Amino acid sequence: MTQPFQFPNGQAANNAEDLVKICEQSPNDCIYHLNREDFEKWLEYIGETKLAEAAKLARLAPVSDEQRLEQFLASFNTETAPSVNGNGKSSDNSDNNSASSNPIANFFKKLFAGT
């Protein structure tokens, strides 16, 4: 069993899904850990090598800290699908699929696609 990623405020991520949730709740804490390479190391440790590489690419991007975190969270968006607004309807007016601007929604779509 792997060790969770432990935040100083007591929150813990047991997997990549937990990490995303915490990053949305506490972006400043996550920016700190992203910039220190902590996420890269932990994601490698739990076997999420693609996400670890995405963390590295985000950390090295020549953009603001907030944009780095957004880029990292967007890496969880590996499928293309129309984005869904709050009422459950597609906000994409085109007939073809486009990358969603909501990485969490796509993360769950991917997670449950195999069930």
C-alpha positions in Angstrom: 0.0 0.0 0.0 1.3 3.4 -0.9 1.6 6.4 1.5 -0.8 9.3 0.9 0.4 12.7 -0.1 0.2 14.6 3.2 -0.5 18.3 3.3 0.6 20.4 6.3 -3.0 21.4 6.9 -3.9 17.8 7.6 -5.5 17.0 4.2 -4.3 13.8 2.5 -4.5 12.6 -1.1 -4.6 8.8 -1.4 -4.8 8.9 -5.2 -4.7 11.3 -8.1 -8.5 12.0 -7.8 -8.0 13.1 -4.2 -5.1 15.3 -5.3 -7.3 17.1 -7.8 -10.0 17.7 -5.2 -7.5 19.2 -2.8 -6.0 21.4 -5.4 -9.4 22.8 -6.2 -10.0 23.5 -2.5 -6.6 24.8 -1.6 -4.9 26.1 -4.7 -2.1 28.0 -2.9 -1.0 24.9 -1.0 -1.0 23.0 -4.3 1.0 25.7 -6.1 3.6 25.5 -3.4 4.0 21.7 -3.7 3.8 21.8 -7.5 6.7 24.3 -7.6 8.8 22.1 -5.2 8.5 19.0 -7.4 6.6 17.3 -4.6 3.7 16.2 -6.8 6.1 14.8 -9.4 7.8 12.6 -6.9 4.6 11.4 -5.2 2.9 10.7 -8.5 5.9 8.7 -9.7 5.8 6.8 -6.3 2.2 5.8 -6.8 2.8 4.8 -10.4 1.1 7.7 -12.2 4.1 8.4 -14.4 2.1 10.3 -17.1 0.7 12.7 -14.5 4.2 13.0 -12.9 5.5 14.1 -16.3 2.5 16.5 -16.6 3.4 18.0 -13.2 7.0 18.5 -14.4 5.9 20.2 -17.6 3.5 22.5 -15.7 6.2 23.4 -13.2 8.6 24.3 -15.9 6.1 26.3 -18.0 7.0 30.0 -18.4 3.7 31.2 -16.9 2.3 32.4 -13.6 2.0 30.0 -10.7 -1.8 29.9 -11.1 -1.5 29.0 -14.7 1.0 26.3 -13.8 -1.6 24.8 -11.5 -4.3 25.1 -14.1 -2.1 23.4 -16.7 -1.4 20.6 -14.2 -5.0 20.1 -13.4 -5.8 20.2 -17.2 -3.5 17.2 -17.6 -6.2 15.1 -15.9 -8.3 15.9 -18.9 -7.1 13.2 -21.4 -10.4 12.7 -23.2 -12.2 15.1 -25.5 -15.9 15.7 -24.8 -18.2 18.7 -24.9 -18.1 20.6 -21.7 -21.2 20.4 -19.6 -22.7 23.5 -17.9 -24.4 23.5 -14.5 -27.8 22.3 -15.8 -26.3 19.2 -17.4 -26.6 20.5 -21.0 -23.7 20.7 -23.3 -22.2 24.2 -23.6 -20.5 23.2 -26.8 -22.5 24.4 -29.8 -20.6 22.3 -32.4 -21.5 18.8 -33.4 -18.0 17.5 -32.9 -16.3 16.9 -29.6 -14.0 19.5 -28.2 -11.7 19.4 -25.2 -13.6 20.2 -22.1 -12.5 23.2 -20.0 -13.5 21.3 -16.9 -10.7 18.7 -16.1 -12.7 17.3 -13.2 -15.7 16.5 -15.3 -13.5 14.7 -17.8 -11.6 12.9 -15.1 -14.8 11.4 -13.8 -15.9 10.5 -17.3 -12.7 8.7 -17.9 -12.9 7.0 -14.5 -16.3 5.7 -15.0 -16.0 4.9 -18.7 -14.5 1.5 -18.0 -17.4 0.4 -15.8 
